[in-house]
Amino acid sequence: MEYCAYCGEPLNGLQRFCPHCGSANPSYTGDTQSSGYEGGYAVPQPQTPLRGTNGLAIAGFACAFSVPLVGLILSVIAGKRAASGEYQNPLPGFAKWGKIISIVSMVLIALFISLYVVLIVYAVRNSGNIDFDEFEDLFDSIRYYY
């Protein structure tokens, strides 16, 4: 009979670990494929701990309102991480809505910039011959419809 080199408890060749202190048994003669239980004791299996909350999903959602391109990038990365299963609280909804809001915001910004450019071009072309009566007619027609 052998004894544990660390605590002195008796060991046999079928125990991979000492039942008293948990240290490895150098004279272990079991098979190389572990069944999960050795000598009546569970063999500890290494586990990768899950991360807490997917902070990129929250950041992507928040940036979607102010800086939509950054929000879109962060939300896409957060969506991939949420699907990987490495978080306890992946927040896939935040990632999805961050993408949607970012895309809608970018489209609206592009439309507003296009409208602004068209108005500037129109103002520059007609800067020499502005007829304020046309504007009054335009405002009257708008008031009429609304």
Secondary structure, DSSP 8 states (H G I E B T S, - for coil): -EE-TTT--EE-TT-SB-TTT--B-TT--S-SS--SEETTEE--------EEE-HHHHHHHHHHHH-HHHHHHHHHHHHHHHHHT-EEE--HHHHHHHHHHHHHHHHHHHHHHHHHHHHHHHHHHTSSS--HHHHHHHHHHHHHH-
